[in-house]
């Protein structure tokens, strides 16, 4: 073998050794890096998850019966009225628990499930199940959620809503105590529909009394009267030990022992904004408040009977004006969010066209009965669609939320805004693009999209099907009228 050949063989052998060694070296590095990543993920998975108390608060109940007893409603004299007695009985009927997150009165713990074999057709359970699936998708492994339904009378009454806020305040305080007894500091989230939102806002007034932190005075007489009323009620209530000897919901009628820690988040959907309570949103009890509305929701503005005005507002614009007049800062923790649907989508540019806000014509008849009837086909969500399971038989192709209520989608909708806290007046348009449910976020009145988020439609449809297979919405108008008629005749 010549010297040249020998050198060539040595060179080839060296390359082979280096190649094999390099392979094992880099493979070892790769495996080490993978193990570090795995250990990192494992360590994160073992980190203690935060605990969240999620409370769902329904809106008015038996409103039809209230319209049949308008003098009692307008005068706010509920206690001895036939309307209150009928609603009290109607409120126990499980027929009305089917299509919304509502159960018996008081704070009721719920285990999310899609299996209703032993529970019966109670919508609270699959709705909580759907919410949990959405929450885990939006924030995987972040928190352990504990679900509760808070049931109240649902009467059309400012006075009753103020009194119910005391019960809600005390019920949440008691539940927080249970967590703290096992060294857990929970965060409280409240999701409220319609006048359930005003029950929650009244907690802000109550908190100012218990904590001694006065609310900013925006110069609204009825709001100040509300605080004074709650103060008088609280001063006459027994202590907790004495109240526990009482029956039913009266066990929650006691003077709160200490201020409740600030609520992490409150989400109000379709809440009638009224001067009696709108300024309570400025209470330090509320860390973050979202107010969701739809311009197709005519019921939201139709309550003229339980407010000093002849209608309710859809937004907090009046409060902003009062803050400006009194040189007060409009609450920065409040985000107003219009929920709408995409009507047009330009697939080539990827730009969405936001539907213009629909101007609702005022009529005394609409304010009187809260009718949702319209000569035009309603596209955007209605008052009912924020909170109730609805039929998917009509409009499902243009309304991707159906048949589930919008409250179920909140974890997805709100997670899309995590990096945009400066957006406090926003419009969220929901639509379908390709195989995704897409949420597009705009500043109010703006046409340029700020951000967007998407969720696979396959995932959404699985959850929708899991709830809808029980056909919670299945009942005829005749059947419902027959049941309501039974209570009208009481």
Secondary structure, DSSP 4 states (H G I P E B T S, - for coil): --HHHHHHHHHHHHHHHHHHHHHHHHHHHHHHHHHHHHHHHHHHHTSPPEEEEEEEE-----HHHHHTTHHHHHHT--TT-HHHHHHHHHTT-GGGGSSBS--SSEEEEE---S--TTT-S-HHHHHHHHHHHHHHHHSTTSEEEEEEEEE----S-HHHHHHHHHHHHHHHHHHHHHHHTTT---EEEEEEETTHHHHHHHHHHHHHHHH--PPP--S-HHHHHHHHHHHHHHHHSB-HHHHTTS-GGGGG-B--SSPPPPBSEEEEESPPB-TTTGGGGGSTTBS-EEEEE-TT--STT---TTSSSSS-BSSSHHHHHHHHHTT-PPPTTEEEEEEEE--EEETTTTEEEPPPPPPPPP-HHHHHH-----SSPP-S--TGGGTB---STTTTTT-TTTTS-GGGGHHHHHHTTTT-TT--EEEEEEEEETTEEEEEEEETT--SEEEEEEEEHHHHHHHHHHHHTT-TT---HHHHHHHHHHHHT-
